[in-house]
Amino acid sequence: MKTYSQLMWESNAYITITLDLDEPVEIGDFAAMFAGIGEQFEAYLREHHPQLRGKAQMYVREVRQGSIVADLFPNIPDLIGYMDGILIVLGFGSLFSKRIRNLISGQYIEDAKKSDIKEIGETIRAVSHDTGGTMQIESLKFEQGVWSKNLEISFSASEAREAERTLADQKKALDAVSHVDHERVLMTFERSRKSDTDLDKPTGELVVIEEVTEKPKALIYGSELIEKKIKHEIREADDNIYKKGFVVDANARLKDGRVVAYVVTDVHQVVDFPD
């Protein structure tokens, strides 16, 4: 692992987090802040720059009465361009600040998973547990021989608690999505795609399981093996995929008592329908 001095010498951009607290911070909340923001950064890198393999390295730079200053560096061995580091840091700073502002105003995180909610909650816990402190996020970049600083967001302990309430509400909404099992049911396609998709997310494809409902619903692949089996049939069949049926095990995802998607967990048989 690189030292702080090495990263400072090699980097052209990084994030600074400043905690100004009225009370001593509990060590678990302090550690959770580092873990939460580091995990968010690495998730940002995976989603927006999947060609780069990297991680966040964080260092406590300064501790004084009531204040803690920490720096986050992107440690990316295969970073290609000099400007990439700046773009990555500024992109993450902008995304993080937008998420916090939205949560403070009562807006949910778009397309959030439970892991996103957990990580953001960990990041703001240290300041939310304080009586009246603040947390500040700044991005710094080095261009044309000069370091410049940009304030991404500064929020108070009371605003952090507002954000936590929004996170709690969003988690309840995610928990409200329930699962019902259906074994060896016939599934047909209303809309298909040849390209691969992310697991545990709607694929853009629509399928019908008449035993559950005649209306088309979103398809979600339960594993890479299931996706490979079904995608093989789609690619081989071309337009004839609509003349095939799949005997599958599936979970019907419900929201407010209505089916919103099917998670296919097994494929038992592929059936060719007669013309």
C-alpha positions as CSV (number, residue, x, y, z in Angstrom):
1,M,0.0,0.0,0.0
2,K,1.3,3.4,-0.9
3,T,2.1,6.0,1.8
4,Y,0.4,9.4,2.1
5,S,3.5,11.1,0.8
6,Q,3.6,8.9,-2.3
7,L,-0.1,9.5,-3.1
8,M,0.2,13.2,-2.6
9,W,3.3,13.3,-4.9
10,E,1.6,11.2,-7.6
11,S,-2.0,12.5,-7.5
12,N,-3.4,15.5,-9.2
13,A,-6.7,15.3,-7.3
14,Y,-8.2,14.1,-4.0
15,I,-11.1,14.6,-1.6
16,T,-10.9,16.2,1.8
17,I,-13.4,15.5,4.6
18,T,-13.6,17.8,7.6
19,L,-15.5,17.0,10.7
20,D,-16.1,19.8,13.2
21,L,-17.9,18.3,16.2
22,D,-19.2,19.6,19.5
23,E,-18.7,16.3,21.2
24,P,-15.9,13.6,21.1
25,V,-16.7,11.2,18.2
26,E,-17.4,7.5,19.1
27,I,-14.7,5.4,17.5
28,G,-17.3,3.1,15.8
29,D,-18.9,6.1,14.1
30,F,-15.5,7.4,13.1
31,A,-14.5,4.1,11.5
32,A,-17.9,3.8,9.8
33,M,-17.4,7.2,8.1
34,F,-14.2,6.0,6.5
35,A,-15.7,2.7,5.5
36,G,-18.9,4.2,4.1
37,I,-17.2,6.9,1.9
38,G,-14.5,4.4,0.7
39,E,-17.1,1.9,-0.3
40,Q,-19.2,4.6,-2.1
41,F,-16.1,5.7,-4.0
42,E,-15.2,2.2,-5.1
43,A,-18.8,1.6,-6.2
44,Y,-18.7,4.8,-8.2
45,L,-15.5,3.6,-9.9
46,R,-17.0,0.2,-10.7
47,E,-20.1,1.9,-12.3
48,H,-18.7,4.9,-14.1
49,H,-15.1,3.7,-14.9
50,P,-15.4,-0.1,-15.0
51,Q,-12.2,-0.3,-17.1
52,L,-10.1,0.9,-14.2
53,R,-9.3,-1.3,-11.2
54,G,-8.8,0.9,-8.1
55,K,-9.8,1.6,-4.6
56,A,-10.0,4.5,-2.1
57,Q,-7.1,5.1,0.3
58,M,-8.0,7.4,3.2
59,Y,-5.7,9.1,5.8
60,V,-6.3,11.2,8.8
61,R,-4.2,14.3,8.1
62,E,-5.0,16.5,11.1
63,V,-6.7,16.2,14.5
64,R,-7.3,19.2,16.7
65,Q,-9.8,20.1,19.4
66,G,-13.3,19.4,17.9
67,S,-12.0,18.9,14.4
68,I,-10.8,16.0,12.3
69,V,-9.4,16.4,8.7
70,A,-9.1,13.3,6.4
71,D,-8.0,12.9,2.8
72,L,-9.3,10.4,0.3
73,F,-7.0,9.5,-2.7
74,P,-8.0,7.3,-5.7
75,N,-5.4,4.6,-5.8
76,I,-5.7,3.4,-9.4
77,P,-2.6,1.6,-10.8
78,D,-4.0,1.4,-14.4
79,L,-5.0,5.1,-14.6
80,I,-4.3,6.0,-18.3
81,G,-4.6,9.8,-18.7
82,Y,-3.4,12.6,-16.4
83,M,-6.8,14.3,-16.6
84,D,-8.6,11.0,-15.6
85,G,-7.7,11.5,-11.9
86,I,-9.2,14.9,-11.8
87,L,-12.4,13.8,-13.7
88,I,-12.8,10.8,-11.3
89,V,-12.4,12.9,-8.2
90,L,-14.7,15.7,-9.4
91,G,-17.3,13.2,-10.6
92,F,-17.4,11.4,-7.3
93,G,-17.5,14.7,-5.3
94,S,-20.4,15.9,-7.4
95,L,-22.4,12.6,-7.1
96,F,-21.9,12.4,-3.3
97,S,-22.9,16.0,-2.7
98,K,-26.0,15.6,-4.9
99,R,-27.1,12.5,-3.0
100,I,-26.7,14.2,0.4
101,R,-28.6,17.3,-0.7
102,N,-31.4,15.2,-2.1
103,L,-31.6,13.1,1.1
104,I,-31.7,16.3,3.3
105,S,-34.6,17.6,1.2
106,G,-36.5,14.3,1.5
107,Q,-35.7,12.8,-1.9
108,Y,-34.8,9.1,-2.3
109,I,-31.5,8.0,-3.9
110,E,-32.3,7.0,-7.5
111,D,-31.9,3.3,-8.2
112,A,-30.5,2.7,-4.8
113,K,-29.8,-0.7,-3.4
114,K,-29.8,-1.6,0.3
115,S,-25.9,-1.5,0.2
116,D,-26.1,2.2,-1.0
117,I,-28.3,3.1,1.9
118,K,-26.1,1.4,4.4
119,E,-22.9,3.0,3.1
120,I,-24.3,6.6,3.0
121,G,-25.8,6.1,6.5
122,E,-22.3,5.1,7.7
123,T,-20.7,8.1,6.1
124,I,-22.9,10.7,7.9
125,R,-23.4,8.8,11.2
126,A,-20.5,10.6,13.0
127,V,-22.0,14.1,12.4
128,S,-25.6,13.0,12.9
129,H,-24.8,11.7,16.4
130,D,-23.3,15.0,17.4
131,T,-25.2,17.8,19.1
132,G,-24.4,20.5,16.6
133,G,-21.4,19.7,14.4
134,T,-20.8,19.9,10.7
135,M,-19.3,17.8,7.9
136,Q,-17.6,19.3,4.9
137,I,-16.5,17.7,1.6
138,E,-14.0,19.4,-0.7
139,S,-12.4,18.4,-3.9
140,L,-8.8,19.5,-4.7
141,K,-7.2,19.4,-8.1
142,F,-3.7,20.3,-9.5
143,E,-3.7,22.1,-12.8
144,Q,-1.0,24.3,-14.4
145,G,1.2,24.1,-11.4
146,V,-1.5,25.3,-9.0
147,W,-3.7,23.5,-6.4
148,S,-7.4,24.7,-6.4
149,K,-10.1,23.8,-4.0
150,N,-13.9,23.4,-4.5
151,L,-16.5,23.0,-1.8
152,E,-18.8,20.1,-2.7
153,I,-21.1,20.2,0.3
154,S,-21.2,21.3,4.0
155,F,-24.1,20.1,6.2
156,S,-25.0,20.3,9.8
157,A,-25.8,17.6,12.4
158,S,-29.5,18.4,12.1
159,E,-29.4,18.1,8.3
160,A,-27.6,14.8,8.7
161,R,-30.4,13.5,10.9
162,E,-32.9,14.6,8.2
163,A,-30.9,12.6,5.6
164,E,-31.0,9.6,7.9
165,R,-34.8,9.8,8.2
166,T,-35.0,9.8,4.4
167,L,-32.7,6.8,4.2
168,A,-34.8,5.0,6.8
169,D,-38.0,5.6,4.7
170,Q,-36.3,4.4,1.5
171,K,-35.1,1.3,3.2
172,K,-38.7,0.6,4.4
173,A,-39.9,1.1,0.8
174,L,-37.2,-1.4,-0.5
175,D,-38.2,-3.9,2.3
176,A,-41.8,-3.7,1.1
177,V,-40.9,-5.5,-2.1
178,S,-41.7,-9.2,-1.2
179,H,-41.2,-12.5,-3.0
180,V,-43.5,-15.4,-3.9
181,D,-42.2,-18.7,-5.3
182,H,-43.6,-20.4,-8.4
183,E,-42.2,-23.7,-9.5
184,R,-42.2,-25.2,-13.0
185,V,-44.3,-22.5,-14.6
186,L,-44.4,-21.7,-18.3
187,M,-42.7,-18.3,-19.2
188,T,-42.9,-16.7,-22.7
189,F,-41.2,-13.5,-24.0
190,E,-43.0,-10.3,-25.0
191,R,-39.8,-8.4,-25.4
192,S,-36.2,-9.8,-25.5
193,R,-32.6,-8.5,-25.7
194,K,-29.5,-10.3,-27.0
195,S,-27.1,-8.2,-24.8
196,D,-26.0,-9.2,-21.3
197,T,-27.4,-7.4,-18.3
198,D,-26.6,-6.9,-14.6
199,L,-27.9,-9.6,-12.2
200,D,-30.6,-8.8,-9.8
201,K,-31.8,-5.8,-11.9
202,P,-34.6,-5.5,-14.4
203,T,-33.2,-6.4,-17.9
204,G,-35.5,-4.3,-20.1
205,E,-37.0,-7.6,-21.2
206,L,-40.7,-8.4,-20.7
207,V,-42.1,-11.9,-20.0
208,V,-45.5,-13.5,-19.3
209,I,-46.2,-16.2,-16.8
210,E,-49.9,-16.8,-17.3
211,E,-50.2,-18.9,-14.2
212,V,-49.5,-15.7,-12.2
213,T,-50.9,-13.0,-14.5
214,E,-51.5,-12.5,-18.2
215,K,-49.8,-9.1,-18.1
216,P,-46.1,-8.8,-19.2
217,K,-43.7,-8.1,-16.4
218,A,-40.0,-7.3,-16.1
219,L,-37.5,-10.1,-16.2
220,I,-34.6,-10.4,-13.7
221,Y,-32.0,-13.2,-13.9
222,G,-31.3,-14.9,-10.6
223,S,-27.8,-16.1,-11.6
224,E,-25.2,-15.9,-14.4
225,L,-26.0,-19.6,-15.3
226,I,-29.7,-18.8,-15.8
227,E,-28.8,-15.7,-17.9
228,K,-26.5,-17.8,-20.1
229,K,-29.1,-20.5,-20.7
230,I,-31.8,-18.0,-21.7
231,K,-29.5,-15.7,-23.7
232,H,-28.3,-18.7,-25.7
233,E,-31.8,-19.4,-26.8
234,I,-32.5,-15.8,-27.6
235,R,-29.3,-15.5,-29.7
236,E,-29.9,-18.8,-31.5
237,A,-33.6,-18.2,-32.2
238,D,-33.5,-14.5,-33.4
239,D,-37.1,-13.5,-33.8
240,N,-38.3,-17.0,-33.2
241,I,-37.8,-16.6,-29.4
242,Y,-41.5,-15.6,-29.3
243,K,-42.3,-19.1,-30.5
244,K,-40.5,-20.7,-27.5
245,G,-41.6,-21.3,-24.0
246,F,-39.4,-21.7,-20.9
247,V,-40.4,-24.0,-18.0
248,V,-38.9,-22.1,-15.0
249,D,-38.8,-21.6,-11.3
250,A,-39.4,-18.0,-10.5
251,N,-40.0,-15.5,-7.7
252,A,-42.7,-12.9,-8.4
253,R,-41.6,-9.6,-6.9
254,L,-44.5,-7.8,-5.5
255,K,-45.1,-4.2,-4.6
256,D,-48.3,-3.0,-3.0
257,G,-49.6,-6.5,-3.6
258,R,-49.0,-6.4,-7.4
259,V,-46.5,-8.3,-9.4
260,V,-43.7,-6.0,-10.8
261,A,-41.1,-8.5,-11.9
262,Y,-40.1,-12.1,-12.1
263,V,-36.7,-13.4,-10.8
264,V,-36.0,-16.6,-12.7
265,T,-34.0,-19.0,-10.5
266,D,-34.0,-22.2,-12.7
267,V,-34.7,-23.3,-16.2
268,H,-36.0,-26.8,-16.5
269,Q,-37.0,-27.1,-20.2
270,V,-37.2,-25.1,-23.4
271,V,-40.4,-25.7,-25.4
272,D,-40.8,-25.0,-29.2
273,F,-44.4,-24.1,-30.0
274,P,-45.9,-25.4,-33.2
275,D,-46.5,-22.8,-36.0
